[in-house]
């Protein structure tokens, strides 16, 4: 199951906001994505009881920065990195 919501602005300078919700029953996985001011995703794996949150933003040209957080039951794990698209 997948659904997408798009909020458009009339002015050329405004940003479109896209929300995408996807539920994969066989994998017991739910994904929520936002694209607009930045790119963000929230993934919930019910089978493993894990949640992962990631925020990505374009720095310049094809360089992107990303922050990923994946809390675990006994501790929290976070990583921050810079990505380059080739």
Phi, psi and omega per residue, in radians:
X1 nan 2.341 3.135
X2 -2.547 2.424 3.061
X3 -2.434 2.629 -3.127
X4 -2.374 2.391 3.103
X5 -2.095 2.256 3.124
X6 -2.125 2.234 3.082
X7 -1.938 1.913 -3.105
X8 -1.728 2.618 3.022
X9 -1.923 2.628 -3.121
X10 -1.332 -0.591 -3.098
X11 -1.298 2.575 -3.139
X12 -1.211 -0.424 -3.093
X13 -1.447 -0.311 -3.112
X14 -1.394 2.759 -3.058
X15 -1.749 2.433 3.000
X16 -1.365 2.446 3.111
X17 -1.947 2.149 -3.120
X18 -2.064 2.253 3.070
X19 -2.069 2.277 3.141
X20 -2.234 2.258 3.118
X21 -2.122 2.230 -3.110
X22 -2.343 2.298 3.081
X23 -2.113 2.108 3.132
X24 -1.881 1.773 -3.004
X25 -1.136 -0.724 -3.103
X26 -1.182 -0.592 3.103
X27 -1.557 -0.130 -3.070
X28 0.913 0.913 -3.065
X29 -2.263 2.378 3.078
X30 -2.109 2.325 3.139
X31 -2.190 2.310 3.040
X32 -2.167 2.203 -3.128
X33 -2.201 2.541 3.063
X34 -2.236 2.328 3.036
X35 -2.279 2.217 -3.123
X36 3.126 -1.876 3.089
X37 -1.059 -0.582 3.079
X38 -2.660 3.115 3.104
X39 -1.907 2.228 3.139
X40 -2.390 2.573 3.090
X41 -2.466 2.557 3.095
X42 -2.267 2.082 -3.126
X43 -2.043 2.323 3.090
X44 -2.145 2.083 3.105
X45 -1.789 1.784 -3.075
X46 -1.206 -0.543 -3.136
X47 -1.119 -0.754 -3.137
X48 -1.661 -0.068 -3.075
X49 0.947 0.830 -3.136
X50 -2.150 2.496 3.071
X51 -2.133 2.378 3.111
X52 -2.235 2.297 3.134
X53 -2.136 2.281 -3.122
X54 -2.358 2.377 3.075
X55 -2.150 2.249 3.129
X56 -2.183 2.513 3.086
X57 -2.543 2.513 -3.135
X58 -1.377 2.249 3.119
X59 -1.542 -1.064 3.053
X60 -2.770 2.721 -3.096
X61 0.711 -1.962 -3.109
X62 -1.881 0.200 -3.131
X63 -1.514 2.371 3.125
X64 -2.238 2.528 2.985
X65 -1.840 2.590 3.141
X66 -2.462 2.569 3.067
X67 -2.243 2.129 -3.125
X68 -2.099 2.320 3.085
X69 -2.208 2.271 3.129
X70 -2.339 1.623 3.139
X71 -1.253 2.384 3.087
X72 -1.897 2.789 -3.067
X73 -0.949 -0.698 -3.075
X74 -1.774 -0.257 3.127
X75 -2.723 2.892 3.096
X76 -1.885 2.449 3.141
X77 -2.154 2.192 3.133
X78 -2.287 2.503 3.052
X79 -2.327 2.591 3.076
X80 -2.337 2.301 -3.096
X81 -2.575 2.951 3.064
X82 -1.992 2.299 -3.122
X83 -1.958 2.564 3.017
X84 -2.120 2.297 3.028
X85 -1.602 2.252 -3.102
X86 -1.560 nan nan
